[in-house]
């Protein structure tokens, strides 16, 4: 398989090289894997339509995306179940895991008549566990629920049940987490014309199923809201979330990201900005050594960094959420209240930031990877014990 690392500074050349390889590919399996790589590279090149076309072709040829290298040296094997879409549709587990875990990805489009076939494909791979890696998306509900059914049918431990993933919709989370001390989840509703059930202004408004701030806007009054929905085509449905001003005492905004593995929160990053609309890429943390020093303290000693009430609020969430692996973006108000921004199963976790600028990140992300590995190993052991008990009971 083509090593794309050598083309990291020239994605167009990588795409063209893959296309040339595709023309020369001799087997259906080779063609499928090249189409999967082209799905990735076309997105990097900014051509989403071409990317989705290649993904559709790949799924048609072989629904299983395989590791680039042989997995003979891996100590565990997992199958991640994905739904079709862009990078944002599923957790990119390959960015978190290392070579000790062989990752196979099965792409599922929600066809019940294929359940037995796809379950058998998983059985042939003999994974230690099956992980539903997709993020919540109402448009993909049938596929997400079918993915769980396929995993169960295959007979291996299944992590992150599909029904639980669907409960992570922005409009459902406030009720799920209601009553946890020290935790605030702003009210959020799915609204449509005539828009007579809006939460109180100011609002954060975005189309349902949008991610990464796509068409997100703060709206302060009814007139501006009506102008927004007139300009933004979202098939008539929007998330309207009451905006909580989470500015810190120094006038800056801080957005924290953690992931929960087996109920334990692990820090991923801290973004500090002078605007409330923060994503890690626009915070430009590489330009601010004092902000990176703060991020380092957060990532290396989160328990000592936060007041005890924040940590209690964090640990109060997993029993309500009921997922094995999920991410959380949040802020902390000046009185120490944790305010939830988003809960998501498809968040990116990686250690690819330059070590000379972010020397503290690698060890922190390694702890997440190790916790994920332990979680898989624990479920795999439980699954094998159950299998032995069933076989023993039949003999």
N, C-alpha and C positions, 0 to 999 in steps of 0.2 A: 504494500500500500504506500502511496505517496506520503512523504513526510512534509507537512505543510509548514513546519517551523522555519524552513529555509526561505519561505515566501512571505514571512510575517510582515514585511514592509511593502509588499506588492500583492495585495489580494487579487487584483485583476489578472496578474500573471498566474497566480495559483488557480484561479477559476479556469483560465484558458488551458492550463496544463491538465487539469482534471477532465475538461471536455475532450482533449486529445486522447487521454487515457480511455475515456468512455467509448470513443469510436473504435478503439482497438481491443476492447474487452471481449474475451472469448466466451465467458459463461454468464448465465443469468445472475449467479451469485455475485460475480465481480461487478456486473452492471449495477446491481442494486446498491452495493456498498459505495460505488462512485457517485450514484445519484444522492445518497445520504450526505456525502462530503460536499457535493455541489449545493445541496440545501443549506449547509452551513456557510459555504463561501459566497454564495449569491446574496445572502443576508449581509455579510460583511461588506460586500460591494454595493449594498443599498438597493438591490433588485429583489424586493419581496415577492413579486408575482412569479419570477423565475424560480425562486427558492421553493415556493409552495408547489410549483409544477414538478420540480425534481423530487420533492418529498412524496408526492402522489405516485410518481413513477416507481420510486424505491419501494413504497409500501405494496404496490401491486406486484412487483417482482419477488419481494421477500420482506415480510413484516418485521423481521428481526435485524436490527443494526448491530453489527458485531464489533468486538474490540479491534483496534488497528494492528495489534501485535498478538501472537499466540499467548494463551493464558496458562501455559504449563507451570509457570512459577508462582501463580496466584494461590493464596491460602484460602480464599473464599470466592464464591461466585454469586452474583445477584442478577435478577432480571428486573429492570425498571420498565414500568408500563407508562407510555406516553400517549397523548392525544395529538392529532395533527395541528400544526400552527407554527408560529414563529418561535424564536428563542424564549419569549416570555411565557409561553404556554406551559412549559414543564421545567422542573428543577434540573439544572445542568449538573447532575451528580458526577459526571466525569471530571469537572473542575475541582471537586472536593476530594475524590478518591485518589489513591496512588496505585502502584502496580501490584500491591498485595491483594487487591480486589479486582476480579474480572467482571466488567460491566457489560451486560447485553441489554439492549433496549428493544422492547416490542412495541410497535405502534398500533394503536387500537382506535377504530373509528366507530364503534358502537353497533356491531352487527351480530345479534344474538345467534343467528344461524351458523356463525363461524366459531362459536364458543368452544366446542369440542376440539376442533382443528387447532385453534391457538393454544388451548390448554395442553394438548399433546405436544406441541412444539416446545412449550415450557418444560414439560416432563423430560424431553430428550436433552435439554440443556442441563438438567439436574442442578438447579441453583440451591443455595442455602436459604434464600428467601426471595420473595417477590415484593417490590416496593412500588406503590402507586406514586409516581413523581409529578403528576399533573397539578396545576393550580386550579383553584375554583373558577368556574366559568359557566354561567347559565346556558350558554350556547352548546356546551360540551357535556351537559348532564347525562345524556344517554350513554355516551362513550365512557365517562368516568365511572358510572355505576356498572356498566358492562365489564370494564377492566377489572373491577373487584371480583365479579362473578367468574371471570376467566381465571384469575389467580386462585380463587378458592377451588375451582374445578380441577386445577392442576395438582392440588394436594400439598403445596408447600406453604410455609408461614407467609402471611400477607401483612405488610405494614402499611399504615395510612389508608384506612377504609374509605371507599368512595363516598359513602353517605356522610361521613365526618368532613371530608373535603368540601362537599357542597354546603355544609353548615357554616363555612368560613366566609360566606357572602357578607359584604360590608353591612348590609341591612339587618343581618341576623346576629352578628357578633355582640352588639350592645345588650341584647337580652341574655345571651349565653353567659356573658361575664358580669351580669348585674349583681351587685351586692358584695363584690370582693373588696375588702377594706383597702383604702389607699389607691384604688384604681378608678379611672374615669374613662368611659367609652362614649364619645360624643354621639348624640342621636343621629341616626342615618335612615333615610327612607328611599325606596324606589318610587320615583314620581313620574307622572305623565300628565298630559293635558286632561282637564283644565288646571292642573297644578294647584289644587285647593288644600293639599295636605303637606305643605312645606314646613320643615323645622324653622326655628327662629333664625333670622338673619343676625350676623353674617353667615353665609353658607359657602362650603366648598362643593362645587358642582362638576360632575364629569359624566360622560356616557357610561351606562352599565356595561361591564366587561372590558372597560379600558384599563390600562396599566401604565406604570412609569410616568405618570403625570400627563398622559396624552389627553389634550383638550380639558385639562383641569383648570378651573378658574375660581378665584374667590369673588363672591357676589355679595354686595352690601345692601341691596334694596330690590324691590319688586320690578322696577323699571329695567334695571340692569339684568335681572334674571330673564325677563321676557326677551330682551335683546339677545342674550346668550342662546336661548333655545331656538330662536329664529335663525341664528347664524350657524349653529352646530347641528348637523344632521346625525342623530343618534337613534333613528327608528322610533323616536318618541319617548324613550325611557332613559332616566338619568338617576344617578345617586346624588342625593342632596344631604350633605353632612353639616351639622352645626359646627362652625369654626371656633376652636378654642385657641386663644392667644397664649402661646407657650414660651414667650420671650423670657430669657434669663435676666438676672439683675444687671448684667453688664451690657444689655441691649442686643445680645446675639441670640441666635436660635440654634438649638442642638437637637439633632435627630439620632437616636441610638438604634442600632440593629443587633439583635441577638437571635440565635437559633436554639430551639429546645430539642435535645436528644434524650429520649427516654425520660422526659420530665425535668431535665436539668438545663438551665439556660447557660449558653456560652456566648461571649461577646464576639461580634463579627466586625463592626466598625462604628465610629462616631463621626458624624459630619457636622461641622460648625459653620454657620453662615450668618450674614446680616439680613437675610430675607427668610420669611417663613417657608417658602417653597424650596425645600432642600432635597437634592439627590446627591449621592456621593460625588458624581462627576462634576456637578456645578459648584460644589463646596471648595474645590481646588485646594485640598488640604496640603498638597505638596508645596504650596507657596507660603504656608504659615507654620513655622517651626513651633511656635508656642501652642498652636492648636493640635499639632501632632503630638506634642508632649502630653497634652490632656488626653488625647485618644489613647496614647500608650498607657497612661495610668488606668483608664477605663478597661482596656483590653487585658492588662496583666493582673489586675486585682479589682474585679468588678464589685465584689462584696465589700471591700474597703472603700471603694470609690463612692458608692451610693449610700444614702441613709438606710437604716434597717427596714423602714416602711416600704421602700422601693423594692428591696429584695423579697420581702414578704408578699408584695403584690405580684411579683414575677412568679414566685412559686405557687401562688394561688390559681394561676391560669391553666396549667396542663390538665388537672383533673376535669375541668370544665370543657376544654378543647377536645380531649380524647384522641389526639394524634400522636404517633410515635416520633415524628420529625416535622417541625414547622418553624417558620420564622416570624419575628415580630419587629415592626418599626414603632418607636414610641418616643415621646418627650417626657420631660419632668417639669412640672410647674414649680413656681418659686416656693410653694408651701410643701413641696415634696410629693405631691400627688403624681402618679404615673398616668399619662394620658396616651391611650392607644391610637395609633394612626392606621395600622394595617396588620392583619394576620394573614400569612401566605405560606403555602407549601411549595411554591416554585421560586423562592428567593435564591439569588446567586451567592454562593460561598466559595471563595478561592483564595489562594496565596500567591497571586501573580503580580502583586504590586512590587515595584523595585525595592530590593532589600537595602540599598544604600540610603533610600529616603524613608522607608518604613521598616526599620530593622526589627521592630517588635511584633510584626504581624505573623511571621512564619510559624513561630512556636504556638501562638494562639490558635491559628487555623489548624495546626497539627493536633491540638487537643480536641477540636471538633471532629476531625477525621478519626482519631482514635476512639472517641466516644461512639461514633457511628459504627465503626468496626465492631466494637464490643456489643452494640445493640444487635447487629446482624448475627454475630456469633451466639448470643444468648437465645435469640429466636430460633436459630438453626438447631441448637442443642435441644430446645424444648420440642421442636418439630420431630427430631429423631427419636426422642424418648416416647412421644405419643405414637409414632409409627411402630416402634418396637413393642409397645404395649398392645397395640391393635393386632399386630402379627402374632404376639404371644397368646392373646385371647382367642385367636382363630385356630391355634394349633392344639 
